[in-house]
Amino acid sequence: MTRALPLIDWPQWRETGLHLQLVTQIVGKVRLSLTPWLNHGWNVPLYVTPTGLTTSVIPHGGRSFEIVLDLHDQQLTILCSGGATARLPLGPGTIADFHRDVRAALADLGIAVRISTLPNEMADPVRFPDDRLDRPWDAAAVRRFHDALRFADDGFKRFRTGFLGKASPVHFFWGSFDLAVTRFSGRAAPRHPGGIPGLPDAVTREAYSHEVSSAGFWPGSDAYPRAAFYAYAYPAPDGFGDAPVAPGAARFDAGLGEFLLDYDDVRDAADPDGALAAFLQSTYAAAADLGGWDRAALDCDPGRPGRPRPVD
């Protein structure tokens, strides 16, 4: 069925979007602090749920817990093994107060954690306890953003099934505030130069230690104030930016070094799922073909429910 996608207007919900990004950073940093490092920072992100985002299970001594952001009922819930829970409202206010309340809720549940209080990958960052700017909360815009995330999450997961090689989960990075999925050629990559603002070079270099074709979705930013799907390769092979990709509205942005497909072009398409699938597959093909990936060994037909992949 063709689905109707919600409007995502970055200028209209910018202040709420920045508030939500800071909320996800506080939650994500709890997971980061308590989990061992996983290749490419895969212990860092959050995951899309039917109603919001989650850390997934976090170990803590002999216990475990999960932090869930319900973006439809507008609340944060901490669920602990043994049944203890805590709930906090999501809404307007200051990040300083939200940070204080999350710390207090975790402490009341016996969860000891220390996090870095400096936001990552954001312009002019202010430490959480010092951020007393009173920000709004547009609940309808938050719900629309989550509905767009669910669409992207579904499309990325379907795309992921057509690959036999190493591939990342579909996950939400709270630093860059985007949903992403990555395929790997299996070969090591040149040392990344680093230099990404708000991200330690050691993290960047570990994340890009191997050749990748990566795609994602972000809701907009001040630098690019439109929601968009993106795709890039590291290292970008010669001719990558000139490769033909689909659908026709997709284009290469030389400044960003990646292909872009505006969310509105997908939203307005007769078949939004098909438009996204064409973008994901064609940009991957450009990276893999120009980069000399062994596609005969790495590619497979997309998965189908209830049908094991046939093996000759």
N, C-alpha and C positions, 0 to 999 in steps of 0.2 A: 504494500500500500504506500502511496505517496503521502509523506507526512508534511504538516504545516510547521515551519520553523519559526520561533519567536524573533522579534526584532531585538537586536543588540546595538544600542546607540551609546558608544563610549562617552562622547561629550555630555550626554544627558545623565549618565549614572557614574561619571568619573569619581566623584567624592566617595560614593558608596563602594565603588570598585576598589579604590585604594584602601578604604577601611577593611573590606573583605580580604584583600591581599595581606594586610598586616595581621589579621586574625588567623589566616592560614599559616603565616610564618611562625606565629607563636605555637600553634598546634604542631606544625611540622618539626620545629626545633626540639620539641619534646621527644618525638620519635628519633630524630637524629642523635640526640644526647644519649639515649638508652639502648641503641642497637649497634652491633658491630658493623664496620664499613663493608658494604657490598660493592662488587665491581661496578664502575660507572655511576656511583652514587645511588644505586637502586634501593638503598635503605632509607633514602631521604623523602621520596614523594608521598603524596596522598593518592587515594583511589576513588573513582566515581562510584556512588551508590544510587539506588533508585530515588533517594531524596536529598542527596548532598555529597559529602566527601568524608572519607575515613582514613585514619592512620593504619588500619588493620591491627592485628594483635601485636602488642609490645610486651616483651618479657620484663619482669621486674622481680629479681630474686626468685622465689618459688612461686610467685604469682604472675598474672598477666592482666593487661587492661587494653582498652581501645578508646580512642577519642573520636566521636562522630559529630560532624557538623551537619545538622538538618537544615537545609537551605529553603525548605518549604514551610516547616513549622517554626523556623527561626530560633533554633536552640542548639546549644552544645551539650552533649552528653558524654560522660566518662563512665564506661562499663567495666567493672572489675570481675575477675574470677572470684567465685564465692558469692556473687550477687550484689555487692555494694555498688551504688551508682551516685553520680552527682550531675546536676543539670544547671546550666547557666543560660540566660536569654541572649540572643543575638539581636542587636539593635543599635540605635544611635548612642553616641557617647564618646569617651576617650579611650585610646589604646592603653594608656596608663592604668585606667580602672579595669579594663578587660584583662590585662596582664596580671594585675594584682588578684583579681577574682579567680583566674585559672590556677595560679600558684596556690591560692588558699584552698581551692577545691581539691587539688592533687594532694596537698599536705593533709587535709582532713581524711583522705582515703589511704594515708600512709605511703604515698608515693613520693620519694625524695628524688628531685631532679634539678639540675642547674643547666640553664641554657644561655647561649650568647644573646644578649638583649639588643644587639645592633641589627636592624633589618638588612637583608641581602638584596643586591641587584635593584635597589630603588634609589631614585634621585634624592639627594639631600637627606639621608637617613637620620632619624632621631631615635635614640634608644627608647625601648618600650616604656620604661618607668617614667621617662621625661616627656613623653608625647601626650600633651594635654589639650591638643586640638580637638574641639567638639565636632565630631563628624556625623553626617546624616546616615540613614539606613533606609534605602528604597527597597522594601521587601518584594515588590512586584518585579523590579529589575533583577534582584538576586535570584528569584525563581526563574526568570527568563534565561539568565546566564546558565543556571544549572540545566535547564532543558536543552540549551545548545550544547553543553558539555556532554549530556547523555547521547545526543545525536552523534557527536564526534567520537565518543567512546565506542559506540556501536560500530561505526564505520571503520575505526582503527583496528578494532578487534577482529572484524571480518577480514580486513586486509592482512593482518598478522598471520592468518591461517594459511596463506599461500606461500609460505617460506619455510624451508627445512633447516636453514642455518640458525645461528644464534640470533635471537631477537629479544628486545626488551619487553617487559610488560607494558601495557598502556597505563601511563601514570601521570599524575598532576604535580608539576614542579612548582612549589610555592615561591621560590625565589624569582623566577621569570614569569610566574603566573600563567602557565600554559600546560595544556595536555599534550603528551608526546608519545611517539612510538618509534623505535629505531631498529634497523636491520644492520647486520655486520657481515662483511665479506669473509672474515676469518683471518685477515692479514693485519699485521701491525701497521700503525700509521706513523708519519713523521711527528716528531715532538711538537706539540702545540705551543705557539708562542705565548699563550696566556693573555693577560691584559684585559679580561672582561671585568668591567666595573662591578665592585661589590661581590666578587667571587674569587677566592684564593686561587693563585696559579696552580698550586698542587692539585686542587680539585678539578680544575679545567683539564690539566694534562692527564690525569687519571681517567677522566670521562672520555677523552678523545685519544686514548692509547691505541685504538684499533680503528680501521677504516669503517665508516658508517654511511648509511643513507637514512636520514631522519626526517620525520614529518610531524606536524603538530597543529594545534589550534590555540590562538590567544584572543581575548575579548577586546583588544585595542590597547593603546597607550598614548601618551602625549607625543611620542615620536611618530607613531602611526595610528591615528585616532579612528581606526575602523577594525572591527573584528575580522579575522582572516585565518585561513589555513596557510601553512608554509611547508616548504620542503627544501632540504639542503644536503650536501655531501661534504664529508671531511675525510681526506683532502678532496677538494673539488677537482675533478679531472678536467683536462683541457677540453674546451668546447662545451662545458656543462651549461653555461648560461645561454647558449645559442640553440640548445636542443629543443626540438618540437615537443610540446606537452599539451595535455588536454585538461579540462575543456578549453574552448577558445578564449575565455576571459582570463585564464591563468597567464602570468607573465613573470619574467625574471627581474628582480630589483637589484641592480648592481651595487647600490649603497649597502644593502643588507646582505648581499651575496647569497640570495636564496629565491626560490620561486614562491610567488604569492597567488592566492586565489581568495578574493574577498568573500567573506561569509554571505554578504548580500547577494552575490552572484549565485551562490549555492542555494540560498533561500528562495531566490526567484526562478530557479531552474524548474523545468517540467518534472524532472526526476532528481531531487536533491541527493539521494543516496548514490545514484549512478554518476552524478557530477563529481562527488567526493571520491568515489572509487576510481574514476578515470584520472583524477589529479594524483592520487596516491600511486597508482600503478605506473603512470607515464613518467612521473618524476623519479621514481625508483628505477625504472628501465633506463632513463638517461644516465643516472649515476652508475648503475651496474654495467651497462654496455660500454660507456666511455671509460669507465674505470677498470675494465677487464675482469669483472667478477666471473666466477665459474657458475653461470646461471643454470647450466644443465644439472649441476649437483645441488644447487641452493633453492631453486624454485619448485613449486608444486601447485596443483590445482587448489583453489580455495576450498576450505572445509565445508562439509554439509552436515546438518544435524543428524545424528544417529548412524552415520556411515563412516566406518574406519577408512583411512586413506589406503587405497590399494597399493600393495608392494609386489613388484615383479620378482 
